[in-house]
Amino acid sequence: MMRPMWFRMARITPPSLHRRWRNWARWVNGLQTQRSEPQVVFVLSTGRCGTMTLAELAKLSPGVDAHHEPFPTLWHTSAIAARVTLEGNSPGCISEAIRAVFLDSRGDQIAATLSRGLTYFESNHRLTFLAPWIAEQYPNSKFIVMTRHPYPYVTSSLRRQHYAGHVLDDVFLSPTPGSPAHAAWAGWHPAQKAAWQWATTYAHALGIEAALGNRVMRMASESLFAGDADSLSRLFAFLGQPVPILGVDSVLSQKLNRQEERLDCDIPADLRTSVRELVCAMASKLSYGLE
């Protein structure tokens, strides 16, 4: 029986319209020839740097099965991996446990995606410290290091109340006992903690980049958000896909997961020198200027 028109129209919501548009874009984009074999690609980052937008762009390609922070999110496993990494100590039983948890949470989905002839793509910053185990488990896996200027990252972290009573503060990155940062940690402002986290996370990500060579691509979120044609070309070439015909401008215009600007979440004036010192060396390596 045909539903009344008002009932059918009530079901057309902004999210459903977006899904219909994305499906249409994927169909049109699928008219292009696929250029590579299926692969497995993960995004490494601090989070709060546009990884949702990156996943939505990847979804435009019919050759890619893209996911942004799928469940389980692996927060606690990531925290253990980070601790093991920062301590420079990786007992065999811990490594096997980390690998087992990752495979239990992602293995079936990855296998199903590859069996369909698609590339598995996941943007999830909790995987950053899991990358060594992922790279070993999937020898042909590839990684995108997604970066963002440290100052906007720190202010975004403050808006989210990271290190300031956030429900996940106990699994956020923190320094190991005996390190200089650990000695100062208790007296640090959340802005200083976020700055340290930014620098430490990207130090690890660049170590992955150095170890894996051409299996890793670095991308600045600022270039991507600006719609830089070269960045888009590099992204889809890395995925082994043509740049989509439709949908790119629509995704970039949505400013996904963007937060409201709040002046009370700016870096406090008396902490700016300290924050600068914490991020300065890594910002230089990532070609970010600090004013």
MIDOSE-1310 file (N, C-alpha, C; in nm, 2 decimals, decimal comma, always signed):
residues 291
mmrp	+0,08/-0,12/+0,00/+0,00/+0,00/+0,00/+0,09/+0,13/+0,00; +0,05/+0,22/-0,09/+0,13/+0,34/-0,10/+0,12/+0,43/+0,03; +0,23/+0,47/+0,08/+0,22/+0,56/+0,20/+0,18/+0,70/+0,16; +0,11/+0,77/+0,25/+0,07/+0,91/+0,22/+0,19/+0,99/+0,19
mwfr	+0,17/+1,09/+0,11/+0,29/+1,18/+0,07/+0,35/+1,25/+0,19; +0,27/+1,29/+0,29/+0,32/+1,36/+0,41/+0,41/+1,26/+0,48; +0,38/+1,13/+0,49/+0,46/+1,03/+0,56/+0,59/+1,01/+0,49; +0,59/+1,00/+0,36/+0,71/+0,99/+0,29/+0,80/+1,11/+0,30
mari	+0,75/+1,23/+0,29/+0,83/+1,35/+0,30/+0,89/+1,36/+0,44; +0,81/+1,32/+0,54/+0,86/+1,33/+0,68/+0,99/+1,25/+0,70; +1,01/+1,15/+0,62/+1,13/+1,06/+0,63/+1,25/+1,12/+0,56; +1,23/+1,23/+0,48/+1,34/+1,29/+0,42/+1,40/+1,40/+0,51
tpps	+1,50/+1,36/+0,58/+1,57/+1,45/+0,68/+1,70/+1,49/+0,62; +1,76/+1,60/+0,67/+1,90/+1,64/+0,62/+2,00/+1,53/+0,61; +2,01/+1,44/+0,72/+2,10/+1,33/+0,71/+2,07/+1,23/+0,59; +1,94/+1,21/+0,57/+1,90/+1,12/+0,46/+1,92/+1,18/+0,33
lhrr	+1,90/+1,31/+0,32/+1,94/+1,38/+0,19/+2,08/+1,37/+0,16; +2,17/+1,39/+0,27/+2,31/+1,38/+0,25/+2,35/+1,24/+0,20; +2,29/+1,13/+0,26/+2,32/+1,00/+0,22/+2,28/+0,97/+0,08; +2,16/+1,03/+0,04/+2,12/+1,01/-0,10/+2,21/+1,08/-0,20
wrnw	+2,25/+1,20/-0,16/+2,35/+1,27/-0,25/+2,48/+1,19/-0,26; +2,53/+1,14/-0,14/+2,65/+1,07/-0,14/+2,64/+0,94/-0,23; +2,53/+0,87/-0,22/+2,51/+0,75/-0,30/+2,51/+0,79/-0,45; +2,44/+0,90/-0,48/+2,44/+0,94/-0,62/+2,58/+0,98/-0,67
arwv	+2,65/+1,05/-0,59/+2,79/+1,09/-0,62/+2,88/+0,96/-0,64; +2,86/+0,86/-0,55/+2,94/+0,74/-0,56/+2,91/+0,67/-0,69; +2,78/+0,67/-0,73/+2,75/+0,61/-0,86/+2,81/+0,68/-0,98; +2,80/+0,81/-0,98/+2,86/+0,88/-1,09/+3,02/+0,86/-1,09
nglq	+3,08/+0,87/-0,97/+3,22/+0,86/-0,96/+3,26/+0,72/-1,00; +3,17/+0,62/-0,99/+3,20/+0,48/-1,03/+3,21/+0,46/-1,18; +3,17/+0,56/-1,25/+3,18/+0,55/-1,40/+3,33/+0,56/-1,44; +3,41/+0,61/-1,35/+3,56/+0,61/-1,38/+3,62/+0,47/-1,36
tqrs	+3,73/+0,45/-1,42/+3,80/+0,32/-1,41/+3,88/+0,32/-1,28; +3,87/+0,21/-1,21/+3,95/+0,19/-1,09/+4,09/+0,16/-1,13; +4,19/+0,21/-1,04/+4,33/+0,20/-1,09/+4,41/+0,11/-1,00; +4,36/+0,04/-0,90/+4,45/-0,03/-0,82/+4,38/-0,15/-0,75
epqv	+4,46/-0,24/-0,70/+4,41/-0,35/-0,62/+4,36/-0,30/-0,48; +4,27/-0,37/-0,42/+4,22/-0,33/-0,29/+4,34/-0,32/-0,19; +4,33/-0,23/-0,09/+4,43/-0,21/+0,00/+4,37/-0,17/+0,14; +4,46/-0,16/+0,24/+4,41/-0,12/+0,37/+4,48/+0,01/+0,41
vfvl	+4,41/+0,11/+0,44/+4,46/+0,24/+0,47/+4,41/+0,30/+0,60; +4,50/+0,35/+0,69/+4,46/+0,40/+0,82/+4,52/+0,55/+0,83; +4,44/+0,63/+0,90/+4,48/+0,77/+0,92/+4,54/+0,78/+1,06; +4,66/+0,84/+1,07/+4,73/+0,86/+1,20/+4,72/+1,01/+1,23
stgr	+4,69/+1,04/+1,36/+4,68/+1,18/+1,39/+4,65/+1,20/+1,54; +4,64/+1,32/+1,59/+4,60/+1,35/+1,72/+4,45/+1,35/+1,74; +4,37/+1,35/+1,63/+4,23/+1,38/+1,64/+4,21/+1,53/+1,63; +4,09/+1,58/+1,61/+4,06/+1,72/+1,61/+4,13/+1,78/+1,49
cgtm	+4,15/+1,71/+1,38/+4,22/+1,77/+1,27/+4,16/+1,74/+1,13; +4,03/+1,71/+1,13/+3,96/+1,69/+1,00/+3,95/+1,55/+0,96; +3,97/+1,45/+1,04/+3,97/+1,31/+1,00/+3,83/+1,27/+0,96; +3,72/+1,33/+1,01/+3,59/+1,30/+0,97/+3,57/+1,34/+0,82
tlae	+3,62/+1,46/+0,79/+3,61/+1,51/+0,66/+3,69/+1,42/+0,56; +3,80/+1,38/+0,60/+3,89/+1,29/+0,52/+3,81/+1,16/+0,49; +3,74/+1,10/+0,59/+3,67/+0,98/+0,57/+3,55/+1,01/+0,47; +3,48/+1,12/+0,49/+3,37/+1,15/+0,40/+3,42/+1,17/+0,25
lakl	+3,53/+1,23/+0,24/+3,59/+1,23/+0,10/+3,62/+1,10/+0,04; +3,68/+1,01/+0,13/+3,71/+0,87/+0,08/+3,58/+0,80/+0,04; +3,47/+0,83/+0,12/+3,34/+0,76/+0,09/+3,29/+0,79/-0,05; +3,33/+0,90/-0,11/+3,29/+0,94/-0,24/+3,33/+0,84/-0,35
spgv	+3,44/+0,77/-0,32/+3,49/+0,68/-0,42/+3,42/+0,54/-0,40; +3,36/+0,49/-0,50/+3,29/+0,36/-0,49/+3,39/+0,24/-0,47; +3,52/+0,27/-0,49/+3,62/+0,17/-0,46/+3,67/+0,16/-0,32; +3,62/+0,25/-0,23/+3,67/+0,26/-0,10/+3,55/+0,23/+0,00
dahh	+3,58/+0,15/+0,10/+3,49/+0,13/+0,21/+3,54/+0,21/+0,33; +3,50/+0,33/+0,35/+3,56/+0,42/+0,45/+3,48/+0,43/+0,58; +3,55/+0,44/+0,69/+3,49/+0,44/+0,82/+3,56/+0,55/+0,91; +3,48/+0,63/+0,98/+3,54/+0,72/+1,07/+3,51/+0,68/+1,21
epfp	+3,61/+0,65/+1,29/+3,60/+0,61/+1,43/+3,49/+0,50/+1,45; +3,50/+0,39/+1,38/+3,40/+0,28/+1,40/+3,41/+0,22/+1,54; +3,31/+0,16/+1,59/+3,31/+0,09/+1,72/+3,36/-0,05/+1,70; +3,44/-0,10/+1,80/+3,48/-0,03/+1,92/+3,59/+0,06/+1,89
tlwh	+3,60/+0,18/+1,96/+3,69/+0,28/+1,92/+3,84/+0,25/+1,97; +3,85/+0,15/+2,06/+3,98/+0,11/+2,10/+4,06/+0,21/+2,19; +3,99/+0,29/+2,26/+4,05/+0,39/+2,35/+4,15/+0,32/+2,44; +4,11/+0,22/+2,52/+4,20/+0,16/+2,62/+4,31/+0,08/+2,56
tsai	+4,29/+0,01/+2,45/+4,39/-0,06/+2,38/+4,50/+0,04/+2,33; +4,45/+0,16/+2,28/+4,54/+0,26/+2,23/+4,63/+0,31/+2,35; +4,56/+0,33/+2,46/+4,64/+0,38/+2,58/+4,75/+0,29/+2,62; +4,72/+0,16/+2,62/+4,82/+0,06/+2,65/+4,93/+0,06/+2,55
aarv	+4,90/+0,07/+2,42/+5,00/+0,07/+2,32/+5,09/+0,20/+2,33; +5,03/+0,31/+2,37/+5,10/+0,43/+2,38/+5,20/+0,42/+2,50; +5,15/+0,36/+2,61/+5,23/+0,35/+2,73/+5,35/+0,26/+2,70; +5,33/+0,15/+2,63/+5,43/+0,05/+2,59/+5,54/+0,12/+2,50
tleg	+5,48/+0,20/+2,41/+5,57/+0,27/+2,31/+5,66/+0,38/+2,39; +5,60/+0,46/+2,47/+5,67/+0,57/+2,54/+5,77/+0,51/+2,64; +5,74/+0,40/+2,70/+5,84/+0,33/+2,79/+5,95/+0,26/+2,72; +5,93/+0,24/+2,59/+6,03/+0,17/+2,51/+6,04/+0,02/+2,55
nspg	+5,93/-0,04/+2,60/+5,93/-0,17/+2,65/+5,81/-0,24/+2,60; +5,83/-0,35/+2,52/+5,71/-0,42/+2,46/+5,72/-0,57/+2,49; +5,68/-0,61/+2,61/+5,68/-0,75/+2,64/+5,59/-0,83/+2,54; +5,64/-0,95/+2,50/+5,57/-1,03/+2,40/+5,43/-1,05/+2,43
cise	+5,39/-1,08/+2,56/+5,25/-1,10/+2,59/+5,16/-0,98/+2,57; +5,22/-0,86/+2,59/+5,14/-0,74/+2,57/+5,12/-0,72/+2,42; +5,23/-0,74/+2,34/+5,22/-0,72/+2,19/+5,11/-0,82/+2,14; +5,11/-0,94/+2,18/+5,02/-1,04/+2,13/+4,88/-1,00/+2,17
aira	+4,86/-0,95/+2,29/+4,73/-0,90/+2,33/+4,68/-0,79/+2,25; +4,76/-0,69/+2,22/+4,73/-0,57/+2,14/+4,69/-0,62/+2,00; +4,76/-0,71/+1,94/+4,73/-0,76/+1,81/+4,60/-0,84/+1,81; +4,58/-0,92/+1,91/+4,45/-0,99/+1,92/+4,33/-0,90/+1,93
vfld	+4,34/-0,80/+2,02/+4,23/-0,71/+2,03/+4,20/-0,64/+1,90; +4,30/-0,59/+1,83/+4,28/-0,53/+1,70/+4,22/-0,62/+1,60; +4,26/-0,74/+1,59/+4,21/-0,84/+1,50/+4,06/-0,87/+1,53; +4,03/-0,89/+1,66/+3,90/-0,92/+1,70/+3,80/-0,80/+1,67
srgd	+3,85/-0,68/+1,67/+3,76/-0,56/+1,65/+3,76/-0,52/+1,50; +3,86/-0,55/+1,42/+3,86/-0,51/+1,28/+3,88/-0,61/+1,18; +3,94/-0,73/+1,22/+3,98/-0,83/+1,12/+3,87/-0,87/+1,03; +3,75/-0,90/+1,08/+3,64/-0,95/+1,00/+3,59/-0,85/+0,90
qiaa	+3,58/-0,72/+0,95/+3,54/-0,61/+0,86/+3,64/-0,59/+0,75; +3,77/-0,59/+0,78/+3,87/-0,57/+0,68/+3,87/-0,69/+0,58; +3,86/-0,81/+0,63/+3,85/-0,92/+0,54/+3,73/-0,92/+0,44; +3,61/-0,88/+0,50/+3,49/-0,87/+0,42/+3,51/-0,76/+0,31
tlsr	+3,57/-0,65/+0,35/+3,59/-0,54/+0,25/+3,68/-0,58/+0,14; +3,79/-0,64/+0,17/+3,88/-0,69/+0,07/+3,82/-0,79/-0,02; +3,74/-0,88/+0,04/+3,68/-0,98/-0,04/+3,58/-0,93/-0,15; +3,53/-0,80/-0,12/+3,44/-0,74/-0,22/+3,52/-0,66/-0,32
glty	+3,65/-0,66/-0,31/+3,74/-0,59/-0,41/+3,75/-0,45/-0,38; +3,72/-0,41/-0,25/+3,73/-0,27/-0,21/+3,85/-0,24/-0,12; +3,89/-0,11/-0,11/+3,99/-0,07/-0,02/+3,93/-0,04/+0,12; +3,98/-0,09/+0,23/+3,94/-0,05/+0,36/+4,01/+0,07/+0,41
fesn	+3,93/+0,17/+0,45/+3,99/+0,30/+0,49/+3,93/+0,33/+0,63; +4,02/+0,37/+0,73/+3,97/+0,40/+0,86/+4,04/+0,53/+0,91; +3,96/+0,63/+0,95/+4,02/+0,75/+1,02/+3,98/+0,74/+1,16; +4,08/+0,71/+1,25/+4,06/+0,69/+1,39/+4,19/+0,72/+1,46
hrlt	+4,20/+0,83/+1,53/+4,33/+0,87/+1,59/+4,37/+0,78/+1,70; +4,28/+0,69/+1,75/+4,32/+0,59/+1,85/+4,42/+0,49/+1,79; +4,42/+0,48/+1,66/+4,51/+0,38/+1,60/+4,65/+0,43/+1,58; +4,68/+0,55/+1,61/+4,81/+0,61/+1,59/+4,92/+0,53/+1,66
flap	+4,90/+0,50/+1,79/+5,00/+0,42/+1,86/+4,99/+0,27/+1,84; +4,88/+0,23/+1,76/+4,87/+0,09/+1,73/+4,94/+0,06/+1,59; +4,98/+0,17/+1,52/+5,03/+0,15/+1,39/+5,14/+0,05/+1,37; +5,24/+0,04/+1,46/+5,34/-0,06/+1,44/+5,28/-0,21/+1,43
wiae	+5,18/-0,23/+1,52/+5,12/-0,37/+1,52/+5,04/-0,39/+1,39; +4,97/-0,28/+1,35/+4,89/-0,29/+1,23/+4,98/-0,31/+1,11; +5,09/-0,24/+1,10/+5,18/-0,25/+0,99/+5,24/-0,39/+0,98; +5,26/-0,45/+1,09/+5,32/-0,59/+1,09/+5,21/-0,69/+1,05
qypn	+5,09/-0,67/+1,10/+4,98/-0,76/+1,07/+4,94/-0,76/+0,93; +4,94/-0,64/+0,87/+4,90/-0,62/+0,73/+5,02/-0,56/+0,66; +5,11/-0,64/+0,60/+5,23/-0,59/+0,54/+5,22/-0,49/+0,43; +5,10/-0,49/+0,37/+5,07/-0,40/+0,25/+4,99/-0,28/+0,30
skfi	+4,97/-0,27/+0,43/+4,89/-0,15/+0,47/+4,96/-0,02/+0,45; +4,88/+0,08/+0,44/+4,93/+0,22/+0,42/+4,87/+0,31/+0,52; +4,94/+0,43/+0,54/+4,90/+0,52/+0,65/+4,91/+0,66/+0,60; +4,81/+0,74/+0,64/+4,81/+0,89/+0,61/+4,83/+0,96/+0,75
vmtr	+4,94/+1,04/+0,76/+4,96/+1,12/+0,87/+4,90/+1,25/+0,85; +4,79/+1,28/+0,92/+4,71/+1,40/+0,91/+4,75/+1,50/+1,01; +4,80/+1,61/+0,97/+4,85/+1,71/+1,07/+4,76/+1,83/+1,08; +4,78/+1,91/+1,19/+4,71/+2,03/+1,20/+4,80/+2,13/+1,29
hpyp	+4,79/+2,25/+1,26/+4,87/+2,35/+1,33/+4,85/+2,33/+1,48; +4,95/+2,34/+1,56/+4,93/+2,31/+1,71/+4,84/+2,41/+1,78; +4,84/+2,53/+1,75/+4,76/+2,63/+1,82/+4,61/+2,60/+1,81; +4,56/+2,59/+1,69/+4,41/+2,55/+1,68/+4,38/+2,42/+1,74
yvts	+4,48/+2,32/+1,73/+4,46/+2,20/+1,80/+4,44/+2,21/+1,95; +4,53/+2,29/+2,01/+4,52/+2,31/+2,16/+4,39/+2,38/+2,20; +4,35/+2,48/+2,12/+4,23/+2,55/+2,16/+4,11/+2,46/+2,14; +4,11/+2,37/+2,04/+4,00/+2,27/+2,02/+4,00/+2,17/+2,13
slrr	+4,12/+2,13/+2,18/+4,13/+2,04/+2,29/+4,07/+2,11/+2,42; +4,09/+2,24/+2,44/+4,04/+2,31/+2,55/+3,89/+2,31/+2,55; +3,83/+2,33/+2,43/+3,69/+2,34/+2,41/+3,62/+2,20/+2,45; +3,70/+2,10/+2,42/+3,65/+1,96/+2,46/+3,68/+1,92/+2,60
qhya	+3,74/+2,01/+2,67/+3,78/+1,99/+2,81/+3,87/+1,87/+2,83; +3,96/+1,85/+2,73/+4,05/+1,74/+2,75/+4,15/+1,78/+2,86; +4,18/+1,68/+2,94/+4,27/+1,70/+3,06/+4,21/+1,79/+3,16; +4,08/+1,81/+3,16/+4,01/+1,90/+3,25/+3,88/+1,85/+3,30
ghvl	+3,88/+1,72/+3,33/+3,76/+1,65/+3,38/+3,69/+1,58/+3,27; +3,75/+1,56/+3,15/+3,68/+1,49/+3,05/+3,67/+1,34/+3,09; +3,56/+1,28/+3,05/+3,53/+1,14/+3,09/+3,64/+1,04/+3,05; +3,72/+1,08/+2,95/+3,83/+0,99/+2,90/+3,97/+1,04/+2,94
ddvf	+3,98/+1,13/+3,04/+4,11/+1,18/+3,08/+4,20/+1,07/+3,12; +4,15/+0,96/+3,18/+4,24/+0,85/+3,22/+4,31/+0,77/+3,11; +4,26/+0,79/+2,99/+4,32/+0,72/+2,88/+4,38/+0,81/+2,78; +4,38/+0,94/+2,80/+4,45/+1,04/+2,72/+4,60/+1,02/+2,74
lspt	+4,67/+1,05/+2,64/+4,82/+1,04/+2,64/+4,88/+1,12/+2,76; +4,97/+1,05/+2,83/+5,04/+1,12/+2,94/+5,18/+1,07/+2,95; +5,27/+1,15/+3,01/+5,41/+1,11/+3,01/+5,44/+0,99/+3,10; +5,55/+0,92/+3,07/+5,59/+0,81/+3,16/+5,66/+0,85/+3,28
pgsp	+5,65/+0,78/+3,39/+5,72/+0,82/+3,51/+5,87/+0,83/+3,48; +5,93/+0,93/+3,55/+6,08/+0,95/+3,53/+6,11/+1,05/+3,42; +6,02/+1,08/+3,33/+6,04/+1,17/+3,22/+6,03/+1,32/+3,27; +6,10/+1,42/+3,21/+6,08/+1,56/+3,25/+5,94/+1,60/+3,25
ahaa	+5,86/+1,56/+3,15/+5,72/+1,61/+3,14/+5,64/+1,55/+3,26; +5,67/+1,43/+3,30/+5,60/+1,37/+3,41/+5,62/+1,44/+3,54; +5,74/+1,49/+3,56/+5,77/+1,57/+3,68/+5,68/+1,70/+3,69; +5,66/+1,76/+3,57/+5,58/+1,88/+3,57/+5,43/+1,86/+3,55
wagw	+5,39/+1,74/+3,52/+5,25/+1,72/+3,47/+5,15/+1,76/+3,56; +5,16/+1,73/+3,69/+5,05/+1,77/+3,78/+5,03/+1,92/+3,79; +5,13/+2,00/+3,77/+5,11/+2,14/+3,78/+5,08/+2,21/+3,64; +5,07/+2,13/+3,54/+5,05/+2,19/+3,41/+4,90/+2,22/+3,39
hpaq	+4,88/+2,33/+3,31/+4,74/+2,36/+3,26/+4,70/+2,27/+3,15; +4,57/+2,24/+3,13/+4,53/+2,16/+3,02/+4,59/+2,20/+2,88; +4,61/+2,33/+2,86/+4,67/+2,38/+2,74/+4,81/+2,32/+2,72; +4,89/+2,32/+2,83/+5,02/+2,27/+2,82/+5,02/+2,11/+2,80
kaaw	+4,93/+2,05/+2,86/+4,91/+1,90/+2,84/+4,88/+1,87/+2,70; +4,78/+1,95/+2,64/+4,74/+1,92/+2,50/+4,86/+1,95/+2,41; +4,94/+2,05/+2,44/+5,06/+2,09/+2,35/+5,16/+1,97/+2,36; +5,18/+1,92/+2,48/+5,28/+1,81/+2,49/+5,22/+1,69/+2,41
qwat	+5,09/+1,66/+2,43/+5,03/+1,55/+2,36/+5,04/+1,56/+2,20; +5,02/+1,68/+2,15/+5,04/+1,71/+2,01/+5,18/+1,68/+1,96; +5,28/+1,73/+2,03/+5,41/+1,71/+1,99/+5,45/+1,56/+2,00; +5,41/+1,49/+2,11/+5,45/+1,35/+2,13/+5,38/+1,26/+2,03
tyah	+5,26/+1,29/+2,00/+5,19/+1,21/+1,90/+5,25/+1,22/+1,76; +5,28/+1,34/+1,72/+5,34/+1,35/+1,59/+5,48/+1,31/+1,58; +5,55/+1,31/+1,70/+5,69/+1,25/+1,70/+5,68/+1,10/+1,67; +5,58/+1,03/+1,73/+5,56/+0,89/+1,70/+5,51/+0,87/+1,56
algi	+5,42/+0,95/+1,51/+5,37/+0,94/+1,37/+5,49/+0,95/+1,27; +5,58/+1,05/+1,29/+5,69/+1,07/+1,20/+5,79/+0,95/+1,21; +5,79/+0,89/+1,33/+5,88/+0,77/+1,34/+5,82/+0,66/+1,25; +5,69/+0,65/+1,25/+5,62/+0,55/+1,16/+5,65/+0,58/+1,01
eaal	+5,64/+0,71/+0,98/+5,67/+0,75/+0,84/+5,82/+0,72/+0,80; +5,91/+0,74/+0,89/+6,05/+0,71/+0,86/+6,07/+0,56/+0,85; +6,00/+0,48/+0,93/+6,02/+0,33/+0,92/+5,96/+0,27/+0,80; +5,84/+0,32/+0,76/+5,77/+0,26/+0,65/+5,78/+0,32/+0,51
gnrv	+5,85/+0,44/+0,50/+5,88/+0,50/+0,37/+5,76/+0,53/+0,29; +5,75/+0,48/+0,17/+5,64/+0,52/+0,08/+5,51/+0,45/+0,11; +5,50/+0,38/+0,22/+5,37/+0,33/+0,27/+5,30/+0,44/+0,35; +5,36/+0,55/+0,37/+5,31/+0,66/+0,45/+5,30/+0,79/+0,37
mrma	+5,19/+0,86/+0,38/+5,18/+0,99/+0,31/+5,14/+1,09/+0,42; +5,20/+1,21/+0,42/+5,17/+1,31/+0,51/+5,08/+1,42/+0,45; +4,98/+1,46/+0,52/+4,88/+1,56/+0,46/+4,85/+1,66/+0,57; +4,86/+1,79/+0,53/+4,82/+1,90/+0,62/+4,67/+1,92/+0,61
sesl	+4,60/+1,92/+0,72/+4,45/+1,94/+0,71/+4,42/+2,08/+0,65; +4,51/+2,18/+0,67/+4,48/+2,31/+0,62/+4,47/+2,31/+0,47; +4,56/+2,24/+0,40/+4,55/+2,23/+0,26/+4,43/+2,16/+0,21; +4,39/+2,05/+0,28/+4,27/+1,98/+0,24/+4,15/+2,06/+0,25
fagd	+4,13/+2,13/+0,37/+4,01/+2,21/+0,39/+4,00/+2,33/+0,29; +4,12/+2,37/+0,24/+4,12/+2,48/+0,14/+4,08/+2,43/+0,00; +4,06/+2,30/-0,01/+4,03/+2,24/-0,14/+4,15/+2,24/-0,24; +4,27/+2,24/-0,18/+4,39/+2,24/-0,27/+4,38/+2,12/-0,36
adsl	+4,39/+2,15/-0,49/+4,38/+2,04/-0,60/+4,49/+1,94/-0,59; +4,61/+1,99/-0,56/+4,72/+1,90/-0,55/+4,71/+1,80/-0,43; +4,66/+1,85/-0,32/+4,63/+1,77/-0,20/+4,53/+1,66/-0,23; +4,42/+1,70/-0,30/+4,32/+1,61/-0,33/+4,37/+1,50/-0,43
srlf	+4,45/+1,54/-0,52/+4,51/+1,45/-0,62/+4,60/+1,35/-0,55; +4,68/+1,40/-0,46/+4,77/+1,31/-0,38/+4,69/+1,21/-0,30; +4,59/+1,26/-0,23/+4,51/+1,17/-0,15/+4,45/+1,06/-0,23; +4,38/+1,09/-0,34/+4,31/+0,98/-0,41/+4,41/+0,89/-0,49
aflg	+4,53/+0,95/-0,53/+4,63/+0,87/-0,59/+4,68/+0,77/-0,49; +4,70/+0,81/-0,36/+4,75/+0,72/-0,25/+4,65/+0,61/-0,23; +4,52/+0,64/-0,24/+4,42/+0,54/-0,23/+4,40/+0,45/-0,35; +4,47/+0,49/-0,46/+4,46/+0,42/-0,58/+4,33/+0,44/-0,66
qpvp	+4,27/+0,56/-0,64/+4,14/+0,59/-0,70/+4,15/+0,72/-0,77; +4,07/+0,74/-0,88/+4,06/+0,87/-0,94/+3,99/+0,97/-0,85; +4,03/+1,10/-0,87/+3,96/+1,20/-0,79/+3,81/+1,20/-0,83; +3,72/+1,20/-0,73/+3,58/+1,19/-0,76/+3,53/+1,31/-0,85
ilgv	+3,44/+1,28/-0,94/+3,38/+1,38/-1,03/+3,29/+1,47/-0,95; +3,21/+1,41/-0,86/+3,11/+1,48/-0,78/+3,13/+1,47/-0,63; +3,09/+1,57/-0,55/+3,08/+1,55/-0,41/+3,19/+1,62/-0,33; +3,31/+1,65/-0,39/+3,42/+1,70/-0,31/+3,38/+1,83/-0,25
dsvl	+3,33/+1,93/-0,33/+3,30/+2,06/-0,28/+3,19/+2,05/-0,17; +3,10/+1,96/-0,19/+2,99/+1,95/-0,09/+3,04/+1,90/+0,04; +3,13/+1,80/+0,04/+3,19/+1,75/+0,17/+3,27/+1,86/+0,24; +3,36/+1,93/+0,16/+3,44/+2,03/+0,22/+3,36/+2,15/+0,28
sqkl	+3,25/+2,18/+0,22/+3,17/+2,30/+0,26/+3,09/+2,27/+0,39; +3,08/+2,14/+0,43/+3,00/+2,11/+0,55/+3,08/+2,14/+0,68; +3,21/+2,15/+0,68/+3,29/+2,17/+0,80/+3,25/+2,08/+0,91; +3,26/+1,95/+0,88/+3,22/+1,84/+0,97/+3,29/+1,84/+1,10
nrqe	+3,21/+1,82/+1,21/+3,26/+1,81/+1,34/+3,32/+1,94/+1,39; +3,29/+2,05/+1,33/+3,34/+2,18/+1,37/+3,28/+2,22/+1,50; +3,36/+2,28/+1,59/+3,31/+2,33/+1,72/+3,28/+2,48/+1,71; +3,19/+2,53/+1,80/+3,17/+2,67/+1,81/+3,29/+2,74/+1,87
erld	+3,32/+2,86/+1,81/+3,43/+2,94/+1,87/+3,40/+2,99/+2,00; +3,49/+2,98/+2,10/+3,47/+3,03/+2,23/+3,59/+3,10/+2,28; +3,58/+3,23/+2,31/+3,70/+3,31/+2,35/+3,76/+3,26/+2,48; +3,67/+3,20/+2,57/+3,72/+3,15/+2,69/+3,81/+3,03/+2,68
cdip	+3,81/+2,97/+2,56/+3,90/+2,85/+2,53/+4,02/+2,89/+2,46; +4,05/+3,01/+2,44/+4,18/+3,05/+2,38/+4,29/+3,01/+2,48; +4,41/+2,99/+2,42/+4,53/+2,96/+2,51/+4,55/+3,09/+2,60; +4,55/+3,07/+2,73/+4,58/+3,18/+2,82/+4,71/+3,25/+2,79
adlr	+4,70/+3,39/+2,80/+4,82/+3,47/+2,76/+4,94/+3,43/+2,83; +4,93/+3,40/+2,96/+5,05/+3,37/+3,04/+5,11/+3,23/+3,02; +5,04/+3,15/+2,93/+5,09/+3,02/+2,90/+5,14/+3,01/+2,76; +5,12/+3,11/+2,68/+5,16/+3,10/+2,54/+5,31/+3,07/+2,51
tsvr	+5,39/+3,13/+2,59/+5,53/+3,10/+2,58/+5,56/+2,95/+2,61; +5,50/+2,90/+2,72/+5,52/+2,76/+2,75/+5,47/+2,67/+2,65; +5,35/+2,70/+2,59/+5,29/+2,61/+2,49/+5,38/+2,62/+2,36; +5,43/+2,74/+2,33/+5,52/+2,75/+2,21/+5,64/+2,66/+2,23
elvc	+5,70/+2,66/+2,35/+5,82/+2,58/+2,37/+5,79/+2,43/+2,36; +5,67/+2,39/+2,40/+5,64/+2,25/+2,40/+5,62/+2,20/+2,25; +5,57/+2,29/+2,17/+5,54/+2,24/+2,03/+5,65/+2,29/+1,93; +5,74/+2,37/+1,97/+5,82/+2,44/+1,87/+5,90/+2,35/+1,78
amas	+5,97/+2,25/+1,84/+6,05/+2,16/+1,76/+5,97/+2,08/+1,66; +5,86/+2,02/+1,70/+5,78/+1,94/+1,61/+5,71/+2,03/+1,51; +5,67/+2,15/+1,55/+5,60/+2,24/+1,45/+5,70/+2,27/+1,34; +5,83/+2,29/+1,37/+5,93/+2,31/+1,27/+5,94/+2,19/+1,17
klsy	+5,94/+2,07/+1,22/+5,95/+1,95/+1,14/+5,83/+1,94/+1,05; +5,71/+1,99/+1,09/+5,59/+1,98/+1,01/+5,57/+2,10/+0,93; +5,66/+2,20/+0,93/+5,66/+2,32/+0,85/+5,55/+2,41/+0,89; +5,52/+2,42/+1,02/+5,42/+2,51/+1,08/+5,49/+2,63/+1,14
gle	+5,46/+2,75/+1,10/+5,52/+2,86/+1,16/+5,45/+2,90/+1,29; +5,52/+2,95/+1,39/+5,47/+2,99/+1,52/+5,49/+3,14/+1,54; +5,38/+3,21/+1,55/+5,39/+3,36/+1,57/+5,40/+3,39/+1,72
